[in-house]
């Protein structure tokens, strides 16, 4: 059995039988019951622990994750190549778009982004899981020019094309549904669901706007993709 734990914003913990994967840890979060979903607790996961960061933006990469290795030498790091570190005393492997890393427990393939860094396709314990990082159709319908909107759509379409070989095969997709985009804020998510057809869709990058993010569930379910509604950090989903 595998579990997915929401760590806030675009952060998730995947807990499998032999390993755990932390993706885009942002900061410590407090759950509704007052318990904390903290870095220290995550660093004590049993088995192999992998920490992934899709790019260097502060809402996706927190340098404090590098301290986890001192608390638990089982921690391994897989970072986008745009992340620069002044001191690397922990085991870090950097990935660029098109590169792959594997150790027999976890396989990580780096795909593109429409911002910086990469997106990740994980193969773990018989499942394929996709974390988009900052891959999205980043258009602002209410304020961008038609040329800017076309450029954003073309860039996103190019990245989706590289994922087409996995259409219908992705078990879980973690993808931005960002209300800051205004009108058509879920356009990228709609295009992703229609093109890649993941079995399960988990919203992210919605800056605490749970109601707006969860509203996308109606569209996802209408396309045959099961939608996970999120309500607070620490929420756990059995996969």
N, C-alpha and C positions, 0 to 999 in steps of 0.2 A: 504493500500500500504506500502511495506517495501523497504527501500533503503540500499544499501551497499556502503560505502565510503572508498576508499583506503587511508590509512594513511602513507604509505611507508613501505617497506620491508615486514614484516609479519603482519603489523598492519591494523586493519579494524574497522570501526564504522558501526554497524547495527542500523538503525533508523526505529523503528516500530511505530504503532499508540499509544501504551500505554507505551512503554519502549525503551531504547537505550542500546546497548551492545558495549563496547569497548574491543577489543581483541589484546593483545600483542602490546600495545603502546610502540613505540621505542623512538621517539623524535619529536619535533615540525618540521613540514615540510612546505616548501614554494611552493605554486602552481605557474604555469606559468604566471598568471596574477598579481603576486606579493602578493596576499592575503596569509595569513598564516593559516594553519590548526593546531592550537595550542592546548595545554593542557587546557588553560583557556577557550577557546571556547567550547571544548568538555565537560568540567565540567558543563557548563550551559545548557546542553540538558534538555528538559522538561520531566516530567514523571519520572518513575523509571529508574535509571542508574546503569548498572552493568559493572564492570571492571574485565576482565579476563586476567590472565597471565599463559601461558602454562608451563613455566619453568623459571629458574633464570638467564639464559644467558642474557647479557646486551643488545643484539639486540632483545630481546623479553619482557624484564621486566625493566621498568624504575621506581625507587622508588618514583619519583615525583608524580606518580598517587595517592599516598596516601594523598597528599596535597589537592586533589580535594574534599575530604569529608569536609574539613573546608570551602570550597567555596560553597558546595552544599550538605546538609545532606541527600539528596535522593540517594547518591552514595553508592553502595554495592560492595564488592570485593569477587571474587572467584578465588583463586590462587592454582596452583599446590603445593603439599606438600613439594617439594624440595626447595621452596622459604622460606628463614628464615628472620624474621624481628626482629630488636632489640626493637622496640617500636610499639605496636599495639593499637592505640587509635581509629582507624576506624573499622567498622564491616567487618571482613575478615573471609571467610570460606575456609578451605583448603581441597583439594580433592586429593586422590590417585587413581591410576588405579582401575577401577571397582566400584568406588563410584559415587553417584548421589546427586545432590542438586536441589531443586525445591521450588518455592514460589507461584505457580499459574499463574505467568506471564511468567516465564522462567524456563526451565528444562535444567540442564547441567549434562551430563554424561561424566566421564573421561575414556578415552581409553589409550592405551599404546603409547610409543615412542620408536624409535630406537636410541635415544640419551639420554637425560634426561627429566624429567618431564612427561607431559601427552599430549594427544590430546583431543579435545573437540567435543562432539556431542551436539548441541543445538536444543531444540524444543521451538519454539517461534511463536506465532500467526499463527499456522497451518502449519508451515514449519519446515523442518529438515535441519540444516546447520552444516557442519563439518569443523573444523579448525585443521589442522594437527600438529601445533606446529613444533617440529623438527622430526616428523615421516617421514621417507623417506628411500629409499634404498641408504644408504650413502656408495657408492662404488666409488673408483677412478680407473676406468678401465685402465688408462695409467700408473699408478704407484703402485697399490696394487698388492699383490700376489694373485694367484688363490685361496688360502685358505682364505684370507681375503675377497675376493669378494664373495665366497660361504657363508661365515659366515654372511656377511651383507645381502645377499639375503635371507638366511634362517630366520634371525631375522625379516626382513620386512614381509616375508610371514606369520610368526606367528601372527604378529599384524594385518595384513589384514584379517586373518581368524576370528579374534574376531569381525570384522566389517561386516562379511558376512550376519548376520541377517538383516542388513539394506541395502543390495545390491538392487539397483533399487529404493530405497526410499528417498535417500538424494537429496534435492532440490539444494543445493549449497555446493560445496567443495572448500575450500581454501587450496592449497597444494603447497609444494616447487617445483620449477623448477630452480635449482641452477646451472648456467653455470660453476662455479668453479670446478665441478666434471669432466669436460672435456668430452671425448668421452662417449656417452650414458648418458649425464647429465640428460636426461629426462626419464631414465628407470623407476624410482620409480613412476613418474607421469603416464607413460604408463600402468604400472602394476595396479596402483590404478584405472584408468579409465576402464580398461578391467575387473577388478574384482568387483568393487563397483558400477560402472555405474551411476555416479551422473548426474543429469539433467543439471547442470551448473558448469563449472570449472573456478576457478579464480586463476591465478598463484601468487605465493608469494616467498619470500626469494631469490630473484634474484639479490640483491645488485645493483639495478639501471640499470641492463642490460636488458632494455625493449625489445630490438629487439630479443635477444635469448629467453627470456621468452615467447614472443608472437608467436615465431616460433612453439611452441608446439600446437598452435591452430589447425593446419592442421590435426594432429593426433587425437586430441580430437574430432573434428567435424566428422572425418571419422568413429568414433566409436559411433556416435549418441549423443555425449555430447556437448552441446553448450559451446563455449569458450568465455570468456570475455578478450579482449585485453586491457591492461593497458598502459597508456602513461605518466602519471604524478600523483603526490600526489593530493588528493582532488577529483579525478575522482569519479563520482557517477553513480551507476547502479541501475535501478528500478527492483525489484524482483517480 
